[in-house]
Amino acid sequence: MDEFIKMLDKNLEYKSHEIIDDTIYIKVESNRKELKCPFCCQTSTKVHSHYKRSFQDLPIQGKKVIVILNNRKMFCTNPDCPVL
């Protein structure tokens, strides 16, 4: 299953999956340790919060596939960032 998830994005890590009725729920997590601020482009490792996103992928053997992504939002630590 991990190879399948890596095909979607190399920065995703497979956590678990569950089949309920005609739907496969796949839980994944971002494995990035640092992210760039979209405004000043400085990298940060300081975690602000966690959030979940979900998206639908192509069916597998006639079952709907929903990928649930557990992601992190980071604080920008640059004092010169235009958004701060």
Beta strands, then each sheet from edge to edge (+ up, - down):
strand 1: 12-20
strand 2: 23-30
strand 3: 35-36
strand 4: 43-44
strand 5: 47-60
strand 6: 63-74
sheet 1: 1+ 2- 6- 5+
sheet 2: 3+ 4-
end
